[in-house]
Amino acid sequence: MGKRKYRELGEGTKRKISQSLKNQPKSEEHKRAISKSMKEYWKTIPSKQEEENVS
């Protein structure tokens, strides 16, 4: 297999890569890093405000 010449991948190649990366175990350190970054991310998303009934 040679070096890629283009950024775009075919659908079949994308599917093969996706399948090969599924169900791989993550280390505890990696899980903590994911958790920390997701917590930081969700702090930046505002809560949905309650809509007032206007009649």
Sequence and secondary structure as in RCSB ss.txt:
>XXXX:A:sequence
MGKRKYRELGEGTKRKISQSLKNQPKSEEHKRAISKSMKEYWKTIPSKQEEENVS
>XXXX:A:secstr
    S S   HHHHHHHHHHHTT    HHHHHHHHHHHHHHHHTS          
